[in-house]
Amino acid sequence: MAFRGLAVWSQSVVTLQSPKASNSKGLEMKKYVMPAFVAAAVVAAAPALAADLKPVYKAAPAPVAANPWDVAIGAAVMTDYNFRGISQSDRGAAVSSYFEARFKPTANIEWYAGLGGYSVKLATDPTAEIDIYGGARLTWDKWTLDLGYWYYAYPRERQIDGVIVTVPSGATSLGNTDFGEFYAKLNWNPNDNWAFSVQGYYTPDWLRSGADGTYGALTLKYTGNALPSGWNWYVSGELGHYWLGTTDQVFTPTGVAVFNNITGTGGIDLPDYTYWNVGLGFTYKALTIDLRYHDTNLNEAQCAVLTGDPGAGPISPISVTNVGAVGVGSKWCGQAFIGKLSFDTTLSALK
């Protein structure tokens, strides 16, 4: 804009002077007047030109501090609540939900604490299963180590004399089966498709029976490439084994099917068992549809011993288990095909 004004002004000076400039003095004046105006205009325009050419330096914006706090929430509906191969909902539908607070002080450490709940139908007829848990996740490269403690509470269990429950089938269960366990999970994700995990859980008092319980498992998951529809898919499986100890509760000398609190009498040697599952899942944003097959190597008599299933029925021939001859059997531990629809997200993902 400065140069355009300069051209107009210079031209008007030349036009006014040239018609009357016939002598040498006029010529000489013409010679000096125009360069003078040009020089003055250039000097006047120089600051604007310099301002246009001068590089502009702006301070880099201050980095936005990442919020170390987050909350994960989720809910699910399933055709059966299966826990390590055993139905917790009498082979019927169940619902669940959870809330998990997370604190991540560094990129490699995350502390968490959660509260969850499941609808159940068990021998002691509790209102629900309430899970309280917490721990830390430590991450480095492609590895994650998850260490924590999980407590299973079953409020308002029905009881007889405050200790035992004898269900209609004649099976027996302790009246208070709340218990907790320590756990450790080592996860390896070599790439975006594969995930491997080794898991271990330990309780010194399984279902308040006095028996210790150790569960170890290997899991494998393959996540495929996204489908054209925007859905993702995966296949996964788990192979685990449950080592269960000896209770500090025994049957009464008369053989009545109730527990008697007599420590040091040998107790009941609970049956160990192997559990496995394999399934196919589909995910879309926060939604997951999981279709899975579950099974164990427990027979029906062993299942009745572990569960106290009130629906356990007579079996023939009578099975011999770790606790002796058992004439009833439960179907809570056998083959099961379960469908599950779940929703999982975090507050940070919703922003």
N, C-alpha and C positions, 0 to 999 in steps of 0.2 A: 504494500500500500504506500510506503514512503517513496519508492522509486517511481510509481505512477504519478504522484503529485509533482515530483521533481521535473519530469519530462514536460508537463504542461506549463509550469512556471518558466522554464528555460526558453521554451519556444515563444512565449509571449514577449519576453524581453527582446529577442532577436527580431521579431516582427515589428515592434515599435521603433527600433533603432534603424533598421535597414533602409526604409524608404528615404529618409533624410540624410543618411550617411553617405555624402558624395565626396567629401574631401578626406584627406589623409587623417586629419584629427578624428573625424568620425569613425574612420576605419580602425584607427588605433584604439579609440574608446570601445568599439565593438569587440576588438581583439581581447581587451582585458576585462570588460564587464561580464561576459559570459563565463569565462573560467572562474571568476570570483563567485558568481552565483552558484555554479556547479560545486565549487569547493565548499561553500557554506552549507549547501544542501546535504552534501555527503557527510560533513561533520555533524550536522543535526541528525542525520539518519543513522549514524554509526552506533549510538547506544541501543536503538531498537534492533538493528541487525545483530549486534553482539548478543543481545538478550535472546534472539531467536536461535543463534548458533550455540550458545552456552549449554553444555549438557546439564540435565536436571537430575540431581541425586535425591532419592527419597529414602528415608530410613525404613529398613525392613520391619514389617509388622511383628509385634511381639508374639512369640509362639503361644498358642492356646494350650493351657495346661489340661491334660487329660483328666477326666473325673475318675478317681480310683474306685468309686462306689457304683454298684449296679445291682439290679434285682432280677432274678429269673423266676418266671411263673409258668405254670402249665396245668393241664387237666386232660383226662382221658376217659373213654368209655370202652369197655372190652367185654367179650362174650364169656370170659372166665378169668378170674385173678389167679394166676399160677405163680407160685413162689418156689423156685428151685425144684420144679417138677411136681409139686403138690398143690392141688386146688385149695384156695382159701375162701372160696365163695360157693362151695357145694355144687361145682360144675355149672353155676349160673352166672348171669351178667353182673358186672361190677363197675364202679366208677372210682376215680381217684383225682387228686389235685395236690399241688405243692407250691411252696413259696420259698425261695432261696436268696438270702442276702449275700453279696460278694464284695470283698474289699481287696484291691490289687495295688499294694504300695509300690511295687516295681513290676517291670515287664515279665519277670520270671517267677513271681510268687503271687498266689491268690488265696486268701482266706475266705471261708464260706461257712454259713450256718443255715439250716433249712428245717422246714416243718411241712409234713405231708400227711395225707390221710387216704385210706382205702375203705370201701364198703366190704364187709366180710360176712361169712356165715360159717362159724366154727363150732366145735363141741361145747365151748363155754359160753357161746352166744353173746359176745361182747357187742357194744354199740358200733364199734368200728376199729380199725387198726390205725393208730396214730404214730407216725414216725418222726423222731427228733434226731437230727444229725448235724455234724460239723467236722471241719478238717481244713487241710491245706493242699493246694495243688502246686507242685514245683515243676517248672518247665525249662528245658534246655534243648536246643537244636530241635530234633524231631521226637523227643521223648517227654513224657509227662508222668510224674509220680504223684499219686493221690493217696494221702494218708488221713484217716479219720476214725470217728466213732459213731455208731448208729444204735439208737434205742427204739425198741418196738414196744408200744404200750397198747393194751387191750382193755379200755375202760368198761366198767360195769359188767364184768364177767360173772356169770351165775356161779354160786358156790354152795356146797353142803358142808356144814360145820367149819366154814372158812378155809378149808384146805383142799378138798377133793370134789370132783364132779363125776357122778355116774350117769351116763347118758342112756337113753332107752335101749340101745343095742346091747348094753352090758359092758361096753368099753368104758375106760376110765381116763380122766384127765385131771391134772391139777387145776385148782380153782383160780390161781393167779399165774398166768403164763408170760408176764412181761419179762423181757430180757434185753441185754445189749451186747454188741459185738464190736471188736476192733477190725479195721480193714486196711488193706494196702492194694493199690492197683498201679501197675506199670504199663503204660500205653506207648506204643511206637507207631508213628505215622510216617512211613518212608516217602510217601507222595500223596497227592490229592485223592487217589483211588483206594489205597490199601490202609487198613488200620488193624493192629494186633494188640492184644491185651492179655496180661497175666494177672490174676486176681486171687487174693487170699483173705478169708474172714475167720475170726476166732472169737468164741465166747466160752467163758469158764462155767456158764450155768445156762444151758440150752433150755428154754421154756421153763425156767425155774425148777428144773428137775434135778439139778446137781450134776448132770452129765455135761462134760465139755463137748464142744462142737467145732469142727474145723472144716470149712468149705473152700476148695481150690478149684479154679476154673481157667480155661483158655478160651478166648473169643477171637473171632476173625470176621472182618467186614470188608466187602468190596463195594465201592460206590461207583456206578457207571456214569457215563457222560449224560448230560441233560438231554431230555427228549425234546422234539420240536414244539411240543405243547407247553414247555416251560416246567414240566414236572421232572424231578430227579428220581432215581431209583437205586436200590442197593440189595444185596443179599448178605446174610450174616448167619453165624452159628455160634453155639457155645457147647463146650464139653466140660462137665464138672463132676466132682466127687465129694460126697459128704462123709466125713469121719465122725461118728457119734460115739461118745464114751458110755460109761456106766452110771446110772442114776444113784442117788443116795436115798431113794424111795424104793420100797419093796412091797410085794403083795403080802397081805396078812397070812399068818400060818394056816388059817382055815381055808385059804384059797379064794376068799371073797374078792371080787374084782375092785378093790379099792387100794389106794396107796397108804402106806404106813410109814411115818417119819422115824425110821430106825437107821441111824447112820452106822456104817461099818459092817453091815450084814451082806454085802455083796451087791445089792441093788439089782437093777435091770440092765442087761447089756443091750443097748439099742442097736438096731441094724444099720450098718453103713449102706450107702447106695450110690449109684452113678446116675447122673442126669444129663440130658442133651436136648438141644433145640436147634432148629434150622428154619429160616424164614426169608420172605421177600417183602420189601417195603417200598413205598412211594412217598415222596415228600414234595410239597409245594408251599414255598415260603415257610410259614410256621406250622403247617399241617403235616401230619404223618399218618399213613395207612400201613399197618403192619399185619401180615398174614403169616402165622408161625405154627410149626408142629413141635410139640413137647412130649417127652417120654422119660421113663426111669426103668431101672431093672428091679424095682421092688415088686414082690408078689402082693396079692390082696391082703393076706394075713399080716405081713410086715407093715403094710400101709395102715391097717387098723391099729396096730400097736403104736405107730408114730403119731397118728392123728386123733385117735379117739372118736372117729367119725360116728355120729349118732345114727347115720343111715346104714352102717355096716350090717351086712346080712350073713346068714349061715353059709359056710362053704363046705364042700365035700369033695375029696377027703379032707380031713382036718390037717392044716399045715403045721409043720414044726418050724418054729422061728427061734430067735435068740432068747425069747422069754418062755419057751416051751410050746406045748400044743395049743394052737389057737383055732377056734371053730368059727370065727367070723372074719369077713373080709371087706375091705373098702376099695372103692373104685376112684378115689381121689388122686391116686398116684400113677394111673395108667396113661395110655395114649390120649392126647388132646390136641385138637386143631383150634387155634384161637385167633380171632380177628380183633384188632385194636385200632381205634381212631384217637389220635392225641394232638394236642396243641401246645407248643413250647416256644417261648420267646423271652426277650429281656426288655427292660425299660429303655435301655440305650438303643435297641433296634427299632423301637416304636417312635423315636424322635424324627 
